[in-house]
């Protein structure tokens, strides 16, 4: 968007230099990308963001200059010329769909003299890079640049039956544009037609057959509001670009559409003569403007600086907003049609900060406040994702609609509880998923096909089921692991294929970090282990069977999965943290190596040791696990690491040896282990 310094001075009494103005505009968000002298004038080229179509006019930029510099805006005043009843001519305007064209106005002017434009008008347009055509076309372009409202002038005598029909193009419609190109149209294109044919592409460009020439005597002046979506699509489809399209595709103001038509008529009568014969409009002339209640304390809280209420009202008023005091702390702000981007109080705060000046807002270090406990379920779910990402897993997002056969492959009963889609687009989208596992397994299979060897993925999403005529939707966490972890040590490469123990470790980390107490892993059969939280089954781990792997075409791989009901998990989460000081006295470690029968639960063994060793035994864990030639069939070798410590003093050797011997005796007597 180009604008000249002298043109801005028509609306604002500027005293600062063009260079200083360019800097102020840039600091307020209207980035001046280039600045050049053109004779005695200065031309600014401003980068306009897509959400600010009001800046696509000299008046719009002048309004910003008024607010930035604290100067009064001299609004142009236009007077509607009254038409005598005897001079009125009939004009028929039709709109096929008000969504395509919410507003259309036509103004008929007779006996104009089309000719060259005066020098001042030519210079104004040429300074913005627009060539002069004739006085009528130049006036429509001048008003477009000044107000931001595109206009179009038709030669009235070339319109069949003097009818305007705003409609979609037919399949056989064609039009030759004013630049000589012929365009083939379709129903996606909105056109301005007369009684017989299209005469213009709405909002983009007029046709050659109805353009204003030096032979034109009678005019139809169009000012309208067209669907921004239709204009954008038609422009791209037809390969056309114009100043009008550039504005219509961003949105124009209803009120400006009316005032721009009056302004253009006033200039036409002044520069080309003529007699107004008709003005007719159809559609919404002025939509309801929204109201925003703005709390002054909210403004100061967000910006971190106390701006006087008088200054806030002044800034908003100079931006063209209607401001009234509702209470001592609340302003009622009416939003004009040209500011479609303002919808919320925070939008107004941004406007205040922009005009007040970001440089005036002091730099401060944010206050550090103690973190509150997270209780929102969405925040907890996000925390679970962060934990899993930190463990090296990748999040996947899969479709909620799945193939019924995927569920059958996993042995899931599809005769009940499934929610079927009445009109599925394909067989792969037949039902809403009742579990995340099929989607995760398919992700595993796809990645294996892409030569990925180590796959660790998870997904949090809702699953669905039908119960007693209603539907149930619950959040679940699904995890899938497949691959081999390789480690290089002195003796060579060690390969460790993922199994249920790896998956159990991931789940334990999640549950421990969420402060979940009383969880357990209970084996159900060879392939499945249930996850129990607070005596309630809340999920399971699954070692995929060979049959299921074959069904998903996964060869020579092991896949382990877990699914956890997050709704059940949420009620057991405790994110409260208690500070514990670092121990002042050293701990002493003792190891126990023994052979134990495979049927004995290691968990029960660890619980018994902790109970017997309390309070001196602070921690016990499995340090080593071994099965081999030295270990009898049906048994396993374990090494436990026991940590003993007191907070008040250092333990003596005698105390530790005595207690450690008791722990070893417990293992031999209760569990029948053989110490090594």
C-alpha positions as CSV (number, residue, x, y, z in Angstrom):
1,X,0.0,0.0,0.0
2,X,1.4,3.4,-1.1
3,X,0.5,6.7,0.4
4,X,1.9,10.2,0.0
5,X,2.8,12.7,2.8
6,X,0.9,15.5,1.1
7,X,-2.3,13.3,0.8
8,X,-2.0,12.5,4.5
9,X,-1.8,16.2,5.3
10,X,-5.3,16.6,3.8
11,X,-6.6,14.8,6.9
12,X,-4.0,15.5,9.6
13,X,-2.1,18.8,10.3
14,X,1.3,17.2,10.3
15,X,4.3,19.1,11.7
16,X,6.9,16.4,11.8
17,X,9.1,15.4,8.9
18,X,8.3,12.5,6.6
19,X,11.2,10.6,7.9
20,X,10.0,11.0,11.5
21,X,6.5,10.0,10.5
22,X,7.8,6.8,8.8
23,X,9.6,5.8,12.0
24,X,6.5,6.4,14.1
25,X,4.3,4.4,11.7
26,X,6.8,1.5,11.8
27,X,7.0,1.5,15.6
28,X,3.1,1.4,15.7
29,X,2.9,-1.7,13.5
30,X,2.5,-0.1,10.0
31,X,5.9,-1.1,8.7
32,X,7.2,1.4,6.2
33,X,9.2,-0.9,3.9
34,X,10.3,1.9,1.5
35,X,10.4,5.7,1.6
36,X,11.2,7.9,-1.4
37,X,11.0,11.4,-2.6
38,X,8.8,12.2,-5.6
39,X,9.4,15.9,-6.5
40,X,8.4,17.9,-3.4
41,X,6.3,15.0,-2.0
42,X,7.3,11.9,-0.1
43,X,5.9,8.4,-0.9
44,X,5.6,5.7,1.8
45,X,5.2,2.1,0.9
46,X,3.6,0.3,3.9
47,X,3.4,-3.4,4.6
48,X,-0.2,-4.2,5.4
49,X,-1.1,-7.3,7.4
50,X,-4.1,-9.4,6.2
51,X,-6.2,-8.5,9.3
52,X,-6.1,-4.8,8.7
53,X,-8.0,-4.0,5.5
54,X,-8.8,-0.5,6.9
55,X,-5.1,0.4,6.3
56,X,-5.6,-0.1,2.6
57,X,-6.7,3.6,2.2
58,X,-5.2,7.0,2.8
59,X,-8.0,7.8,5.2
60,X,-7.3,4.6,7.2
61,X,-3.6,5.4,7.5
62,X,-4.4,9.0,8.3
63,X,-6.6,7.7,11.2
64,X,-3.6,5.9,12.6
65,X,-1.4,8.9,12.2
66,X,-4.0,11.0,14.1
67,X,-3.8,8.5,17.0
68,X,-0.1,8.1,16.9
69,X,0.7,11.8,16.8
70,X,-2.2,12.9,19.0
71,X,-3.7,15.1,16.3
72,X,-7.3,15.7,15.2
73,X,-8.5,13.8,12.2
74,X,-10.2,16.0,9.6
75,X,-12.9,13.6,8.3
76,X,-14.2,14.4,4.8
77,X,-17.8,15.4,4.6
78,X,-19.9,14.5,1.5
79,X,-23.4,15.7,0.7
80,X,-25.9,13.6,-1.1
81,X,-27.3,15.4,-4.1
82,X,-31.1,15.4,-4.0
83,X,-32.8,14.1,-7.2
84,X,-36.1,15.6,-8.2
85,X,-39.0,13.2,-8.5
86,X,-39.5,14.1,-12.2
87,X,-35.8,13.2,-13.0
88,X,-35.9,9.7,-11.4
89,X,-35.3,6.8,-13.7
90,X,-36.2,3.2,-13.0
91,X,-33.3,0.9,-12.2
92,X,-33.7,-2.8,-11.5
93,X,-31.1,-4.5,-9.2
94,X,-31.3,-8.2,-8.4
95,X,-29.2,-10.2,-6.0
96,X,-29.5,-14.0,-6.3
97,X,-27.9,-14.8,-2.9
98,X,-27.4,-12.2,-0.1
99,X,-24.5,-14.3,1.2
100,X,-22.6,-13.7,-2.0
101,X,-23.5,-10.0,-2.1
102,X,-24.8,-8.5,1.2
103,X,-25.0,-5.0,-0.2
104,X,-25.2,-3.4,-3.7
105,X,-25.9,0.1,-4.7
106,X,-26.2,1.7,-8.1
107,X,-26.1,5.4,-8.9
108,X,-27.2,6.7,-12.4
109,X,-25.7,10.0,-13.7
110,X,-26.7,11.4,-17.1
111,X,-24.9,13.7,-19.5
112,X,-21.4,13.4,-18.2
113,X,-18.4,14.6,-20.3
114,X,-15.7,11.9,-20.3
115,X,-12.3,13.4,-20.9
116,X,-8.8,13.7,-19.5
117,X,-8.4,14.2,-15.8
118,X,-7.0,17.5,-14.3
119,X,-3.3,17.6,-13.5
120,X,-3.8,17.3,-9.7
121,X,-5.8,14.1,-10.1
122,X,-3.3,12.6,-12.5
123,X,-0.4,13.4,-10.1
124,X,-2.2,11.9,-7.1
125,X,-2.8,8.6,-9.0
126,X,0.6,8.5,-10.6
127,X,2.4,9.0,-7.3
128,X,0.8,5.7,-6.2
129,X,1.7,3.9,-9.4
130,X,-1.7,4.1,-11.0
131,X,-1.9,5.4,-14.7
132,X,-4.6,7.9,-15.7
133,X,-7.3,6.6,-18.1
134,X,-10.1,9.2,-18.1
135,X,-11.7,11.5,-15.6
136,X,-14.5,8.9,-14.7
137,X,-12.2,5.9,-14.2
138,X,-9.6,8.1,-12.4
139,X,-12.3,9.3,-10.0
140,X,-13.3,5.7,-9.1
141,X,-9.6,4.9,-8.5
142,X,-9.0,8.1,-6.5
143,X,-11.9,7.3,-4.2
144,X,-10.7,3.7,-3.9
145,X,-7.3,4.8,-2.7
146,X,-8.7,7.5,-0.4
147,X,-11.5,5.5,1.3
148,X,-10.5,1.9,0.6
149,X,-13.9,1.2,-1.1
150,X,-13.7,-0.2,-4.7
151,X,-16.1,1.3,-7.2
152,X,-16.9,0.5,-10.8
153,X,-18.4,2.7,-13.5
154,X,-20.5,1.1,-16.3
155,X,-21.6,2.8,-19.6
156,X,-25.3,2.7,-18.8
157,X,-26.3,2.6,-22.4
158,X,-24.5,-0.7,-23.0
159,X,-26.4,-2.5,-20.3
160,X,-29.3,-4.6,-21.7
161,X,-32.7,-3.3,-20.4
162,X,-30.8,-1.3,-17.8
163,X,-30.8,-4.3,-15.4
164,X,-28.2,-5.3,-12.8
165,X,-28.2,-8.9,-11.7
166,X,-25.6,-10.1,-9.2
167,X,-25.5,-13.9,-9.7
168,X,-23.2,-16.9,-10.1
169,X,-22.0,-17.4,-13.6
170,X,-23.6,-20.1,-15.8
171,X,-21.6,-23.0,-17.3
172,X,-21.7,-21.4,-20.8
173,X,-20.9,-17.8,-19.7
174,X,-17.9,-16.0,-21.1
175,X,-16.6,-12.5,-20.8
176,X,-14.0,-10.3,-22.4
177,X,-12.2,-8.3,-19.7
178,X,-11.2,-4.6,-20.1
179,X,-7.6,-5.9,-20.6
180,X,-8.8,-7.8,-23.7
181,X,-8.6,-11.3,-22.1
182,X,-11.5,-13.7,-22.6
183,X,-12.4,-15.7,-19.5
184,X,-14.6,-18.8,-19.4
185,X,-16.7,-18.8,-16.2
186,X,-18.4,-21.3,-14.0
187,X,-20.7,-21.4,-10.9
188,X,-17.8,-20.6,-8.5
189,X,-17.5,-17.1,-10.0
190,X,-19.8,-14.3,-9.0
191,X,-20.6,-11.9,-11.8
192,X,-22.4,-8.7,-12.4
193,X,-24.8,-9.3,-15.3
194,X,-27.4,-7.3,-17.3
195,X,-30.5,-8.9,-18.7
196,X,-28.5,-11.0,-21.2
197,X,-24.9,-11.6,-20.2
198,X,-22.2,-11.0,-17.6
199,X,-20.7,-7.6,-17.8
200,X,-18.1,-7.8,-14.9
201,X,-16.5,-10.2,-12.5
202,X,-17.8,-9.1,-9.1
203,X,-15.2,-7.3,-7.1
204,X,-12.3,-7.9,-9.5
205,X,-12.6,-6.4,-13.0
206,X,-15.2,-5.0,-15.5
207,X,-15.9,-6.2,-19.0
208,X,-14.8,-4.6,-22.2
209,X,-18.3,-4.3,-23.6
210,X,-19.5,-1.9,-20.8
211,X,-16.4,0.1,-20.0
212,X,-16.5,3.8,-19.9
213,X,-14.9,5.5,-23.0
214,X,-14.8,9.0,-24.4
215,X,-18.1,8.2,-26.1
216,X,-19.9,7.5,-22.8
217,X,-22.6,9.9,-21.8
218,X,-24.6,8.1,-19.1
219,X,-23.1,6.2,-16.2
220,X,-24.0,3.6,-13.7
221,X,-21.8,3.9,-10.6
222,X,-21.5,0.6,-8.6
223,X,-20.6,0.5,-4.9
224,X,-21.1,-2.9,-3.2
225,X,-19.9,-5.5,-0.7
226,X,-19.0,-8.9,-2.1
227,X,-18.1,-12.2,-0.4
228,X,-14.4,-12.1,0.3
229,X,-14.2,-15.9,-0.1
230,X,-15.8,-15.8,-3.6
231,X,-13.6,-12.9,-4.7
232,X,-10.4,-14.7,-3.6
233,X,-11.4,-17.9,-5.3
234,X,-12.4,-16.3,-8.5
235,X,-9.2,-14.2,-8.6
236,X,-7.1,-17.3,-8.3
237,X,-9.2,-19.4,-10.7
238,X,-9.2,-16.7,-13.5
239,X,-5.6,-15.5,-12.9
240,X,-6.8,-11.9,-12.4
241,X,-5.5,-9.3,-10.0
242,X,-6.7,-5.8,-9.3
243,X,-6.7,-3.1,-6.6
244,X,-10.4,-3.9,-6.1
245,X,-9.8,-7.6,-5.5
246,X,-7.0,-6.9,-3.1
247,X,-9.4,-5.1,-0.9
248,X,-12.5,-7.2,-1.4
249,X,-10.7,-10.4,-0.5
250,X,-9.7,-8.8,2.9
251,X,-13.1,-7.4,3.6
252,X,-14.7,-3.9,3.1
253,X,-16.9,-1.8,5.4
254,X,-20.6,-1.5,4.7
255,X,-20.8,2.1,5.8
256,X,-17.8,3.1,3.6
257,X,-19.5,1.5,0.6
258,X,-22.3,4.2,0.8
259,X,-20.1,7.2,1.6
260,X,-17.6,6.3,-1.1
261,X,-20.5,6.3,-3.7
262,X,-21.5,9.8,-2.6
263,X,-17.9,11.0,-2.7
264,X,-17.4,9.7,-6.2
265,X,-20.6,11.3,-7.5
266,X,-19.6,14.6,-6.0
267,X,-16.3,14.5,-7.9
268,X,-17.9,13.4,-11.1
269,X,-20.3,16.3,-11.0
270,X,-17.4,18.6,-10.3
271,X,-15.0,17.3,-13.0
272,X,-17.3,15.8,-15.6
273,X,-20.6,17.5,-15.1
274,X,-23.8,15.5,-15.5
275,X,-27.2,15.1,-13.7
276,X,-27.9,12.6,-11.0
277,X,-31.0,10.6,-12.0
278,X,-31.2,7.6,-9.7
279,X,-29.8,6.0,-6.5
280,X,-30.9,2.6,-5.5
281,X,-29.5,0.1,-3.0
282,X,-30.4,-3.4,-1.9
283,X,-29.2,-5.4,1.1
284,X,-27.8,-4.5,4.5
285,X,-26.6,-0.9,4.6
286,X,-25.2,-1.0,8.1
287,X,-24.7,-4.1,10.2
288,X,-24.9,-4.0,14.0
289,X,-21.6,-2.9,15.6
290,X,-20.4,-5.0,18.6
291,X,-19.8,-3.5,22.0
292,X,-16.8,-4.4,24.2
293,X,-16.6,-3.7,27.9
294,X,-13.1,-2.8,28.8
295,X,-11.9,-2.8,32.4
296,X,-9.2,-0.1,33.0
297,X,-7.5,-2.2,35.7
298,X,-7.3,-5.1,33.2
299,X,-5.5,-2.8,30.8
300,X,-2.9,-1.8,33.4
301,X,-2.5,-5.4,34.6
302,X,-1.8,-6.7,31.1
303,X,0.6,-3.9,30.1
304,X,2.3,-3.6,33.5
305,X,2.1,0.2,33.4
306,X,-0.6,2.6,34.7
307,X,-2.0,4.5,31.7
308,X,-4.5,7.3,32.7
309,X,-8.1,6.6,31.8
310,X,-8.2,9.9,29.8
311,X,-5.3,8.7,27.7
312,X,-6.9,5.4,27.1
313,X,-10.2,7.0,26.0
314,X,-8.3,9.4,23.7
315,X,-6.3,6.6,22.0
316,X,-9.4,4.5,21.3
317,X,-11.5,7.5,20.2
318,X,-8.8,8.7,17.7
319,X,-8.7,5.1,16.3
320,X,-12.3,5.7,15.3
321,X,-13.9,3.7,18.1
322,X,-16.9,5.1,20.0
323,X,-16.0,5.2,23.7
324,X,-18.4,5.8,26.6
325,X,-17.8,5.6,30.4
326,X,-19.9,2.8,31.8
327,X,-18.5,2.9,35.4
328,X,-15.5,4.4,37.0
329,X,-13.5,1.3,36.0
330,X,-15.3,0.2,32.8
331,X,-15.4,1.7,29.4
332,X,-18.1,0.7,26.8
333,X,-16.4,0.6,23.4
334,X,-18.5,0.4,20.2
335,X,-16.6,-1.2,17.3
336,X,-17.0,0.4,13.9
337,X,-17.5,-1.7,10.7
338,X,-14.0,-1.0,9.4
339,X,-12.4,-2.7,12.5
340,X,-13.6,-6.3,12.0
341,X,-10.4,-7.5,13.8
342,X,-11.5,-6.2,17.2
343,X,-13.7,-8.7,19.1
344,X,-12.2,-9.1,22.6
345,X,-10.9,-6.8,25.4
346,X,-7.4,-8.1,24.8
347,X,-7.7,-6.7,21.2
348,X,-8.3,-3.3,22.6
349,X,-5.4,-3.6,25.0
350,X,-3.1,-4.4,22.1
351,X,-4.3,-1.2,20.3
352,X,-3.7,0.9,23.4
353,X,-0.2,-0.5,23.8
354,X,0.6,0.0,20.1
355,X,-0.4,3.6,20.1
356,X,0.8,4.5,23.6
357,X,4.2,3.1,22.5
358,X,5.9,-0.1,23.4
359,X,9.1,1.8,24.2
360,X,7.2,3.6,27.0
361,X,6.3,0.3,28.7
362,X,9.1,-0.4,31.3
363,X,11.1,-3.6,31.1
364,X,10.6,-5.7,34.2
365,X,11.6,-9.2,35.3
366,X,8.5,-11.4,35.7
367,X,7.5,-12.2,39.3
368,X,8.4,-15.7,40.4
369,X,5.4,-17.3,42.1
370,X,5.2,-20.7,43.7
371,X,3.8,-23.2,41.2
372,X,0.2,-24.2,42.1
373,X,-0.8,-27.9,42.0
374,X,-2.0,-28.9,38.6
375,X,-5.5,-30.2,38.8
376,X,-6.9,-29.6,35.3
377,X,-7.2,-32.9,33.4
378,X,-5.9,-31.3,30.2
379,X,-2.8,-30.1,32.0
380,X,-2.3,-33.6,33.5
381,X,-2.6,-35.2,30.1
382,X,-0.1,-32.7,28.7
383,X,2.2,-33.7,31.7
384,X,2.0,-37.4,30.8
385,X,2.9,-36.5,27.2
386,X,6.0,-34.6,28.4
387,X,7.0,-37.6,30.6
388,X,6.8,-40.0,27.7
389,X,8.6,-37.6,25.3
390,X,11.3,-37.3,27.9
391,X,11.6,-41.1,27.9
392,X,12.2,-41.1,24.2
393,X,8.7,-42.0,23.0
394,X,7.1,-40.3,20.0
395,X,3.5,-39.1,20.0
396,X,1.2,-40.3,17.2
397,X,-2.3,-39.1,16.2
398,X,-4.5,-41.6,14.5
399,X,-8.1,-41.6,13.3
400,X,-11.0,-42.2,15.6
401,X,-12.8,-44.2,12.9
402,X,-11.3,-47.7,12.3
403,X,-11.9,-50.8,10.3
404,X,-14.0,-53.4,12.1
405,X,-11.6,-56.1,10.9
406,X,-8.7,-54.5,12.8
407,X,-10.6,-55.2,16.0
408,X,-11.4,-58.7,14.9
409,X,-7.7,-59.4,14.3
410,X,-7.1,-58.5,17.9
411,X,-9.8,-60.9,19.1
412,X,-12.1,-58.1,20.2
413,X,-15.8,-58.9,20.2
414,X,-17.4,-56.6,17.6
415,X,-21.0,-57.8,18.1
416,X,-21.8,-55.4,20.9
417,X,-20.8,-52.1,22.4
418,X,-19.4,-50.7,19.1
419,X,-20.7,-47.5,17.6
420,X,-21.3,-47.9,13.9
421,X,-21.2,-45.1,11.3
422,X,-24.4,-45.0,9.3
423,X,-22.7,-43.7,6.1
424,X,-19.0,-44.6,6.3
425,X,-16.8,-43.2,3.5
426,X,-14.9,-46.4,3.3
427,X,-14.6,-49.9,5.0
428,X,-11.6,-48.5,6.9
429,X,-14.0,-46.0,8.7
430,X,-16.8,-48.2,9.8
431,X,-16.9,-47.8,13.5
432,X,-15.6,-45.5,16.3
433,X,-12.7,-47.2,18.0
434,X,-13.3,-48.9,21.3
435,X,-9.5,-49.3,21.9
436,X,-6.3,-47.5,20.8
437,X,-4.4,-50.7,20.1
438,X,-5.3,-51.5,16.5
439,X,-4.3,-48.0,15.4
440,X,-1.0,-48.2,17.3
441,X,-0.2,-51.7,15.9
442,X,-0.8,-50.4,12.4
443,X,1.6,-47.5,13.1
444,X,4.2,-50.0,14.2
445,X,3.6,-52.1,11.0
446,X,3.9,-49.0,8.8
447,X,7.2,-47.9,10.4
448,X,8.7,-51.3,10.1
449,X,7.9,-51.2,6.4
450,X,9.9,-47.9,6.3
451,X,12.9,-49.8,7.7
452,X,12.6,-48.3,11.2
453,X,14.1,-50.7,13.6
454,X,13.4,-49.2,17.0
455,X,9.8,-47.9,17.4
456,X,8.5,-46.3,20.6
457,X,5.2,-44.5,20.2
458,X,2.2,-43.4,22.3
459,X,-1.2,-41.7,21.9
460,X,-3.7,-40.1,24.2
461,X,-7.2,-40.0,22.7
462,X,-10.8,-40.9,23.4
463,X,-12.3,-44.3,22.9
464,X,-16.0,-44.9,22.4
465,X,-18.6,-47.5,23.4
466,X,-22.3,-48.0,23.5
467,X,-24.1,-48.8,26.7
468,X,-27.9,-49.0,27.3
469,X,-28.8,-46.9,24.3
470,X,-26.3,-44.2,25.1
471,X,-22.6,-43.6,24.1
472,X,-19.6,-43.4,26.4
473,X,-16.5,-41.5,25.6
474,X,-13.4,-41.8,27.8
475,X,-9.8,-40.7,27.5
476,X,-7.1,-43.4,27.2
477,X,-3.4,-43.6,27.0
478,X,-1.9,-46.2,24.5
479,X,1.8,-47.1,24.3
480,X,3.5,-49.4,21.8
481,X,7.1,-50.6,21.8
482,X,8.9,-52.7,19.2
483,X,12.6,-53.1,18.4
484,X,16.0,-53.9,19.8
485,X,18.2,-51.6,22.0
486,X,21.9,-52.1,21.2
487,X,24.7,-51.3,23.6
488,X,28.4,-51.4,22.9
489,X,30.5,-52.6,25.8
490,X,34.1,-54.0,26.2
491,X,33.0,-57.5,25.4
492,X,31.1,-56.5,22.3
493,X,27.6,-55.4,21.2
494,X,24.7,-56.3,23.5
495,X,21.3,-56.4,22.0
496,X,18.2,-56.1,24.2
497,X,14.8,-56.7,22.6
498,X,11.9,-54.8,24.1
499,X,9.6,-56.8,26.3
500,X,7.0,-56.3,29.0
501,X,9.6,-55.3,31.5
502,X,10.6,-52.3,29.4
503,X,6.9,-51.3,29.1
504,X,6.4,-51.9,32.9
505,X,9.3,-49.6,33.6
506,X,7.7,-46.8,31.4
507,X,4.4,-47.2,33.2
508,X,6.0,-47.2,36.7
509,X,7.8,-43.9,35.9
510,X,4.5,-42.3,34.8
511,X,2.6,-43.5,37.9
512,X,5.4,-42.5,40.3
513,X,5.8,-39.0,38.8
514,X,2.1,-38.5,39.1
515,X,2.2,-39.5,42.7
516,X,0.0,-42.6,42.3
517,X,0.1,-45.0,45.2
518,X,-1.1,-48.5,45.5
519,X,-0.7,-49.7,41.9
520,X,0.1,-53.2,40.9
521,X,0.8,-55.4,37.9
522,X,-1.2,-58.6,37.9
523,X,-0.5,-61.3,35.4
524,X,-3.7,-62.7,33.8
525,X,-2.2,-65.1,31.2
526,X,0.9,-65.7,29.1
527,X,0.3,-62.5,27.0
528,X,-1.6,-60.1,29.3
529,X,-0.8,-58.3,32.6
530,X,-3.5,-56.2,34.2
531,X,-2.7,-52.8,35.7
532,X,-4.5,-52.4,39.0
533,X,-4.7,-49.0,40.8
534,X,-6.4,-48.8,44.1
535,X,-7.9,-52.3,43.7
536,X,-9.5,-51.3,40.4
537,X,-8.4,-52.6,37.0
538,X,-7.4,-49.5,35.1
539,X,-5.6,-50.9,32.1
540,X,-3.4,-53.7,30.9
541,X,-0.1,-54.6,29.2
542,X,-0.1,-57.0,26.2
543,X,2.6,-59.0,24.6
544,X,1.2,-59.4,21.1
545,X,0.8,-63.1,20.1
546,X,2.3,-64.6,17.0
547,X,-1.2,-64.9,15.5
548,X,-2.0,-61.2,16.0
549,X,1.4,-60.2,14.6
550,X,0.8,-62.2,11.5
551,X,-2.7,-60.6,11.1
552,X,-0.9,-57.2,10.9
553,X,1.8,-58.6,8.7
554,X,4.6,-58.1,11.3
555,X,7.3,-60.6,10.8
556,X,10.2,-61.6,13.2
557,X,9.4,-58.8,15.6
558,X,8.1,-58.6,19.2
559,X,5.5,-55.9,19.9
560,X,4.4,-55.0,23.5
561,X,1.5,-52.6,24.2
562,X,-0.2,-50.9,27.1
563,X,-3.6,-49.2,27.4
564,X,-4.5,-47.2,30.5
565,X,-7.9,-45.6,31.3
566,X,-7.0,-42.0,32.1
567,X,-10.4,-41.2,33.7
568,X,-9.7,-43.9,36.3
569,X,-6.1,-42.7,36.7
570,X,-7.0,-39.1,37.3
571,X,-8.8,-39.9,40.6
572,X,-5.5,-41.4,42.1
573,X,-3.1,-38.6,41.0
574,X,-1.4,-36.6,43.8
575,X,0.9,-34.0,42.4
576,X,1.7,-32.5,45.8
577,X,5.5,-32.5,46.6
578,X,7.1,-32.5,50.0
579,X,10.6,-31.2,50.5
580,X,13.1,-33.6,52.0
581,X,16.5,-32.4,53.0
582,X,19.7,-34.2,51.7
583,X,20.9,-36.9,54.2
584,X,23.6,-35.6,56.5
585,X,24.9,-39.1,57.3
586,X,26.2,-41.7,54.9
587,X,24.3,-44.8,53.8
588,X,25.9,-48.3,53.7
589,X,25.1,-50.8,50.9
590,X,24.9,-54.6,51.2
591,X,24.2,-57.0,48.4
592,X,22.4,-60.4,48.6
593,X,22.9,-62.9,45.8
594,X,20.7,-66.0,45.7
595,X,18.8,-68.5,43.5
596,X,15.0,-68.5,43.7
597,X,12.3,-70.5,42.0
598,X,10.7,-68.8,39.0
599,X,7.2,-69.2,40.5
600,X,8.0,-67.0,43.5
601,X,6.9,-63.3,43.1
602,X,9.8,-61.0,43.3
603,X,7.4,-58.2,44.4
604,X,6.3,-60.2,47.5
605,X,9.9,-60.9,48.3
606,X,10.8,-57.2,48.1
607,X,7.9,-56.2,50.3
608,X,8.9,-58.8,52.9
609,X,12.4,-57.5,53.0
610,X,11.3,-53.9,53.4
611,X,9.0,-54.8,56.2
612,X,11.7,-56.7,58.1
613,X,14.4,-54.2,57.5
614,X,12.5,-51.1,58.6
615,X,13.4,-48.5,59.7
616,X,17.1,-48.8,58.9
617,X,16.6,-50.4,55.5
618,X,15.7,-47.3,53.3
619,X,15.8,-48.9,49.8
620,X,16.1,-52.2,48.1
621,X,16.2,-53.0,44.4
622,X,17.1,-55.8,42.0
623,X,20.7,-55.1,40.9
624,X,21.2,-58.2,38.7
625,X,19.2,-61.0,37.1
626,X,20.7,-64.1,35.6
627,X,19.6,-67.4,34.0
628,X,22.2,-69.8,32.6
629,X,24.2,-73.0,33.1
630,X,25.0,-72.4,36.7
631,X,21.3,-71.8,37.6
632,X,19.0,-74.9,37.9
633,X,16.1,-75.3,35.5
634,X,13.0,-73.4,36.6
635,X,15.0,-71.0,38.8
636,X,16.7,-67.6,38.4
637,X,19.6,-65.9,39.9
638,X,19.0,-62.5,41.6
639,X,21.2,-59.9,43.3
640,X,19.5,-57.4,45.6
641,X,21.1,-54.2,46.6
642,X,20.1,-53.0,50.2
643,X,20.7,-49.4,51.4
644,X,20.8,-48.9,55.2
645,X,20.8,-45.4,56.8
646,X,19.7,-43.4,59.8
647,X,19.0,-39.6,59.7
648,X,20.3,-38.9,63.3
649,X,23.7,-40.6,63.1
650,X,26.1,-43.0,61.3
651,X,25.2,-46.7,61.6
652,X,27.7,-49.0,63.1
653,X,29.0,-52.2,61.5
654,X,27.5,-54.3,64.1
655,X,24.0,-52.8,63.6
656,X,24.1,-53.4,59.9
657,X,25.5,-56.9,60.0
658,X,22.9,-58.0,62.5
659,X,20.0,-56.6,60.5
660,X,21.3,-57.8,57.2
661,X,21.7,-61.4,58.6
662,X,18.1,-61.3,59.7
663,X,17.0,-60.3,56.2
664,X,19.0,-63.2,54.6
665,X,17.5,-65.6,57.1
666,X,14.0,-64.3,56.2
667,X,14.7,-65.1,52.5
668,X,15.9,-68.6,53.3
669,X,13.1,-69.5,55.7
670,X,10.0,-67.9,54.0
671,X,11.0,-68.1,50.3
672,X,13.4,-71.0,50.3
673,X,16.1,-69.2,48.5
674,X,19.7,-70.5,48.2
675,X,22.3,-67.9,49.0
676,X,25.3,-67.7,46.7
